[in-house]
């Protein structure tokens, strides 16, 4: 069961800038956050690492596959950051960000959380009307994993890309892009295993008190739209922004629309923390918004 590290909202009495950690999804790399870095890098230190199995982490696939082990893979980079941290995560990277914020040694440093269609299937289990979505998603994951384990990387990659982005996504890949994705496609099995193994998501979300912002796309698979909506309704200080024209890759395709909202969210959290740091010691450090 996730540990409750998120009992307080990170404040600081020192004049130190907060940092941003942005985590990409499966088959991606930290390079997807270039627009975010360009927009916010002048005010914050922005860390956009490659998660295990992708980009610079290609040779670092580890087992067993858990979100906790993904966090530990990033541990030295996270530990090097000073002060408070704003987490931004997309898809599988959103699941890792949620784990950092709710059940890791870094949780007490998290000042805000932004999740863009995070992959946390456990949030769907408690509601009867959501279980069919959970089961459909589990069927897809099993199909992709079995295809990978059977050695057919091309077919597994096609199943994955078609589910998230439609049939045109796979057909439109250049030979060079397909080769690059096939080289790291085996990591997809680890990612699905870790996402489905993460239990206690609803309870962890209920305990989380820092400001949270969730994004979903109207053209995304219903399962990811529902995960974002359930998390937004469970986290006490959360709001959701729905982008009707966007699909699951909205962190990339709609970056220009998302970044101003992310920037405002981070600035607001920093302002709240500054006010809390100046408040009398007997005053509450954090007040939920109405």
C-alpha positions as CSV (number, residue, x, y, z in Angstrom):
1,X,0.0,0.0,0.0
2,X,1.4,3.5,-0.8
3,X,2.9,5.3,2.1
4,X,1.5,8.7,3.1
5,X,4.3,11.1,2.5
6,X,2.1,13.9,1.3
7,X,0.9,15.2,4.6
8,X,2.2,18.7,4.2
9,X,2.5,21.4,1.5
10,X,6.2,22.2,0.8
11,X,7.1,25.7,1.9
12,X,10.5,27.3,2.3
13,X,11.8,30.3,4.2
14,X,14.8,30.6,1.9
15,X,14.7,32.6,-1.3
16,X,15.3,29.6,-3.5
17,X,13.5,29.0,-6.9
18,X,11.3,26.0,-7.2
19,X,12.2,23.3,-9.8
20,X,10.1,21.5,-12.4
21,X,10.4,17.8,-13.2
22,X,8.7,16.7,-16.4
23,X,8.3,13.0,-17.2
24,X,7.5,11.7,-20.7
25,X,5.4,8.7,-21.6
26,X,6.2,5.3,-23.1
27,X,8.3,5.2,-26.3
28,X,9.1,8.9,-25.7
29,X,12.0,10.9,-24.3
30,X,12.7,14.0,-22.3
31,X,13.0,15.9,-25.6
32,X,9.2,16.1,-25.8
33,X,9.4,18.8,-23.1
34,X,11.4,21.3,-25.2
35,X,8.5,23.8,-25.5
36,X,7.9,23.6,-21.7
37,X,11.6,24.2,-21.0
38,X,11.6,27.2,-23.5
39,X,8.5,28.7,-21.8
40,X,9.5,28.2,-18.2
41,X,13.2,27.6,-18.1
42,X,14.0,31.3,-17.5
43,X,12.1,31.2,-14.2
44,X,12.7,27.6,-13.0
45,X,15.3,24.9,-13.3
46,X,13.5,22.3,-15.5
47,X,14.6,18.6,-15.4
48,X,13.2,16.5,-18.2
49,X,15.0,13.1,-17.8
50,X,14.6,10.0,-19.9
51,X,12.8,7.4,-17.9
52,X,14.1,3.8,-17.8
53,X,14.2,2.1,-21.1
54,X,14.0,5.2,-23.3
55,X,16.4,7.8,-24.7
56,X,19.6,7.8,-22.5
57,X,18.0,5.2,-20.3
58,X,17.6,2.6,-23.0
59,X,20.1,0.2,-21.4
60,X,18.6,0.6,-17.9
61,X,15.6,-1.7,-18.1
62,X,15.2,-3.3,-14.7
63,X,12.9,-5.9,-13.2
64,X,10.6,-6.3,-11.4
65,X,8.7,-3.6,-13.1
66,X,7.1,-1.3,-10.6
67,X,6.6,2.5,-10.3
68,X,8.7,2.4,-7.2
69,X,11.6,1.1,-9.2
70,X,11.0,3.8,-11.9
71,X,11.3,6.4,-9.2
72,X,14.5,4.9,-7.8
73,X,16.0,4.9,-11.3
74,X,15.4,8.7,-11.3
75,X,16.4,9.1,-7.7
76,X,19.9,10.6,-8.1
77,X,18.6,13.2,-10.5
78,X,15.7,14.1,-8.2
79,X,17.9,14.3,-5.2
80,X,20.2,16.8,-6.9
81,X,17.4,19.4,-7.2
82,X,17.2,22.0,-4.5
83,X,14.0,23.1,-2.8
84,X,10.5,22.5,-3.8
85,X,9.5,20.5,-6.9
86,X,6.6,20.9,-9.4
87,X,5.9,17.5,-11.1
88,X,4.5,17.3,-14.6
89,X,3.9,13.9,-16.1
90,X,2.3,12.6,-19.3
91,X,0.8,9.1,-19.8
92,X,3.2,6.6,-18.1
93,X,5.3,9.5,-17.0
94,X,2.2,10.7,-15.2
95,X,1.9,7.5,-13.3
96,X,5.5,7.8,-12.2
97,X,4.9,11.5,-11.2
98,X,1.9,10.4,-9.1
99,X,4.1,7.8,-7.4
100,X,6.8,10.4,-6.6
101,X,4.1,12.8,-5.2
102,X,2.3,10.2,-3.0
103,X,4.7,7.4,-2.0
104,X,8.3,8.3,-2.3
105,X,11.1,9.9,-0.3
106,X,10.6,13.0,-2.4
107,X,6.9,13.5,-1.7
108,X,7.3,16.1,1.0
109,X,9.1,18.3,-1.5
110,X,6.3,18.3,-4.1
111,X,4.6,21.7,-4.3
112,X,2.3,21.0,-7.3
113,X,1.3,18.1,-9.6
114,X,0.3,18.3,-13.2
115,X,-0.9,15.0,-14.8
116,X,-1.7,14.7,-18.5
117,X,-3.8,11.5,-19.0
118,X,-1.8,9.5,-16.4
119,X,-1.9,5.7,-16.7
120,X,-3.2,4.6,-13.3
121,X,-5.8,1.8,-14.0
122,X,-6.4,1.0,-10.3
123,X,-8.4,4.2,-10.0
124,X,-11.1,2.5,-12.1
125,X,-11.6,-0.6,-10.0
126,X,-13.9,0.8,-7.2
127,X,-16.6,2.1,-9.5
128,X,-18.8,-0.6,-11.1
129,X,-19.4,1.6,-14.2
130,X,-15.7,1.8,-14.8
131,X,-14.7,-1.8,-14.5
132,X,-15.4,-2.6,-18.2
133,X,-12.9,0.1,-19.1
134,X,-10.4,-1.5,-16.8
135,X,-11.0,-4.9,-18.3
136,X,-10.7,-3.7,-21.8
137,X,-7.5,-1.9,-21.0
138,X,-6.1,-5.0,-19.3
139,X,-7.0,-7.0,-22.4
140,X,-5.0,-4.6,-24.6
141,X,-2.0,-4.7,-22.2
142,X,-2.0,-8.5,-22.1
143,X,-2.2,-8.7,-25.9
144,X,0.7,-6.3,-26.4
145,X,2.8,-8.0,-23.7
146,X,2.2,-11.5,-25.1
147,X,3.0,-10.3,-28.6
148,X,6.3,-8.9,-27.4
149,X,7.1,-12.0,-25.4
150,X,6.4,-14.0,-28.5
151,X,9.1,-12.0,-30.4
152,X,6.8,-10.0,-32.8
153,X,7.9,-6.5,-31.9
154,X,6.4,-5.0,-35.1
155,X,2.9,-6.3,-34.4
156,X,3.1,-5.2,-30.7
157,X,4.2,-1.8,-31.7
158,X,1.3,-1.5,-34.3
159,X,-1.2,-2.6,-31.6
160,X,0.2,0.0,-29.2
161,X,0.2,2.9,-31.6
162,X,-3.2,2.1,-33.1
163,X,-4.8,2.1,-29.7
164,X,-3.4,5.4,-28.6
165,X,-3.4,7.4,-31.9
166,X,-5.4,5.5,-34.5
167,X,-4.4,3.4,-37.5
168,X,-2.8,6.3,-39.3
169,X,-0.2,6.7,-36.5
170,X,1.7,3.4,-37.4
171,X,1.2,3.8,-41.1
172,X,2.6,7.3,-41.1
173,X,5.9,6.4,-39.4
174,X,9.1,6.8,-41.4
175,X,11.4,3.7,-41.6
176,X,13.9,5.5,-39.3
177,X,11.2,6.4,-36.7
178,X,9.8,2.8,-36.7
179,X,13.3,1.4,-36.2
180,X,13.9,3.7,-33.3
181,X,10.6,2.8,-31.6
182,X,11.1,-1.0,-32.2
183,X,14.5,-0.8,-30.5
184,X,12.8,0.2,-27.2
185,X,9.4,-1.5,-27.7
186,X,10.3,-4.3,-25.3
187,X,10.1,-1.8,-22.4
188,X,6.3,-1.5,-23.1
189,X,5.8,-4.8,-21.2
190,X,7.5,-3.4,-18.2
191,X,5.5,-0.2,-18.4
192,X,2.1,-2.0,-18.5
193,X,3.2,-4.3,-15.7
194,X,4.2,-1.4,-13.5
195,X,1.0,0.6,-14.2
196,X,-1.3,-2.3,-13.4
197,X,0.6,-3.3,-10.3
198,X,0.2,0.1,-8.7
199,X,-2.5,-0.4,-6.0
200,X,-4.2,2.0,-3.6
201,X,-4.3,4.8,-6.1
202,X,-7.7,6.2,-4.9
203,X,-6.6,6.3,-1.3
204,X,-3.3,7.9,-2.2
205,X,-5.2,10.5,-4.3
206,X,-7.5,11.2,-1.3
207,X,-4.5,11.9,0.9
208,X,-2.8,14.2,-1.6
209,X,-3.3,17.9,-0.6
210,X,-1.0,20.0,-2.9
211,X,-2.6,21.7,-5.9
212,X,-3.1,19.3,-8.8
213,X,-4.0,20.0,-12.4
214,X,-5.2,17.2,-14.8
215,X,-5.6,17.3,-18.5
216,X,-7.6,15.0,-20.8
217,X,-8.2,15.0,-24.5
218,X,-11.6,14.5,-26.2
219,X,-10.2,12.2,-28.9
220,X,-8.3,10.0,-26.5
221,X,-9.4,6.5,-25.6
222,X,-12.3,6.7,-23.1
223,X,-10.2,4.8,-20.5
224,X,-7.6,7.5,-20.2
225,X,-10.2,10.2,-20.1
226,X,-12.0,8.4,-17.3
227,X,-8.7,7.9,-15.3
228,X,-8.0,11.6,-15.4
229,X,-11.6,12.5,-14.4
230,X,-11.6,10.1,-11.5
231,X,-8.3,11.4,-10.2
232,X,-9.5,15.0,-10.5
233,X,-12.7,14.2,-8.6
234,X,-10.7,12.4,-5.9
235,X,-7.8,14.8,-5.2
236,X,-9.1,17.4,-2.8
237,X,-7.4,20.4,-4.4
238,X,-7.6,19.4,-8.1
239,X,-9.1,20.8,-11.3
240,X,-9.4,19.2,-14.7
241,X,-9.0,20.8,-18.1
242,X,-10.6,18.9,-21.0
243,X,-9.3,19.6,-24.5
244,X,-12.0,18.4,-26.9
245,X,-9.8,18.5,-30.0
246,X,-6.8,16.6,-28.5
247,X,-5.9,13.0,-28.4
248,X,-3.7,11.1,-26.0
249,X,-0.5,12.8,-27.2
250,X,-1.8,16.2,-26.2
251,X,1.3,17.0,-24.2
252,X,3.1,17.2,-27.6
253,X,0.4,18.1,-30.2
254,X,-1.3,20.7,-28.0
255,X,1.7,21.9,-26.0
256,X,1.0,25.6,-26.9
257,X,-2.5,25.3,-25.3
258,X,-1.4,23.4,-22.2
259,X,1.7,25.3,-21.3
260,X,0.0,28.6,-20.2
261,X,-2.3,26.6,-17.9
262,X,0.7,24.7,-16.5
263,X,2.6,27.9,-16.0
264,X,-0.3,29.5,-14.1
265,X,-0.8,26.4,-12.0
266,X,2.9,26.4,-11.0
267,X,3.0,30.1,-10.3
268,X,-0.2,29.9,-8.1
269,X,1.3,27.0,-6.1
270,X,4.5,29.1,-5.6
271,X,2.5,32.1,-4.4
272,X,0.5,29.9,-2.0
273,X,3.7,28.5,-0.6
274,X,5.2,32.0,-0.2
275,X,2.2,33.2,1.7
276,X,2.2,30.1,3.9
277,X,5.9,30.6,4.7
278,X,5.2,34.2,5.9
279,X,2.1,33.2,7.9
280,X,2.3,33.0,11.8
281,X,3.5,29.7,13.1
282,X,0.0,28.9,14.5
283,X,-1.7,29.4,11.2
284,X,-2.4,26.5,8.9
285,X,0.2,26.1,6.2
286,X,-2.2,25.2,3.4
287,X,-5.8,25.9,2.8
288,X,-7.9,24.1,0.2
289,X,-9.4,26.2,-2.4
290,X,-13.2,26.5,-2.5
